[in-house]
Amino acid sequence: MGKEIEIRLLTAPQAGKYLSLHPKTLYFLARKGEIQSLRIGKRGVRFDRISLDKWIEQKLATQKVDKLS
């Protein structure tokens, strides 16, 4: 009772809100292969929250390495 279900697969607007990015930017990054996406049916696209978290961590690690160089 009172438990929230954690949603793992996000729509582009939800993922955009999660990352503070426009949904079109997410589609662009997915097409480039920079962010993983999952196609559901012919038109549905979802973004895995855990994959998005990993992408953020990779970006942060890359920026830290660049600053150290």
N, C-alpha and C positions, 0 to 999 in steps of 0.2 A: 504494500500500500504506500502510495506516495513516491514510488520509485520512478525515476525518469529513464526512458529508454534512450540509450546513446545511439544516434544515427551515424552510421559509418559512411554510407554512400550519399553524396551531396549533389544536388543539381548545380548547374553553372551559377545561377544567382546566389545560391546558398554558399558555394565554395568561394565565390567572389567576395561575399560579405565576410567570410571566414579569413580570407587573405587580404582584404581591402583592395581588391582588384576588380576591374570591370569584367563581366562575363565574356565579352569578346576577346579580352586579353587572355583569359583562360583557354578559350578555344584555339587561339593563335599558338600559345605555348604547347598545347596538346598536339596540334598539327606538326609542330617542330620536333615533337618527341621529348620536350623538356619536362613536361608534367604528364603523368599517366592518366589516362581516361578509360572508361569502360562504356562501350556502346551497348545500349539496351534497345532491341528492336531496330527499326529503320532510322528513327530520328532521335531517340533518347540517348543522352550522354550523361554519365555520372562520374564524379571525382571521388576517389577514396580518401577519406580524411587522414588516415594513417600515412598514405603516400604523400599527401600534401605536407604533413608534419615533417616527413623525411626530406622533402624538397626544401623546406624552410631551413632545416638543420644543415643541409649541404650548402645552401646559399650563405648562411652565416659562417660556416667553416671556410668557404672560399674567400669571403671578404676578410676574415681574420688573417688568413695566409697572405693575401695580397697586401694588407696593411703592414705585415711583418717584413715583407720583402723590400 
